[in-house]
Amino acid sequence: MDSQAVINDLKKDPAFAQNVGMILVHNGVVRQWSRKGKSEVARLEVKVDGEKINGIVKAAENRPGIFRVAAEAREGTFSPGEDLMYVVVAGDIRENVFPVLEDTVNRIKKEALSKKEIAG
């Protein structure tokens, strides 16, 4: 996903100006260390459930003040520093948009991804 392209498309929507005062972007990257004991990570294997992501996005878009949500998680084997997941949330005010970004990222990571760290 090209988050700038997503934002540009959002801005083309005639309802954008009346509904959006903030756009937040999450760009998750593979860490070189594990949260479990700070050991080194050489690679990360990721499996994605796209249907679950779609359901999480739809639920997020139904929250108050939210105009649009887009999300993509990449599947495969990745090295530290590589992009892994993108989430874009557009909405009215920060009190509505910040929590939706955080909840959406957390739900995707918990419900729609499985990861296996491979030590270096």
Order of alpha helices (4+ residues) and beta strands (2+ residues): alpha-alpha-beta-beta-alpha-beta-beta-beta-alpha-beta
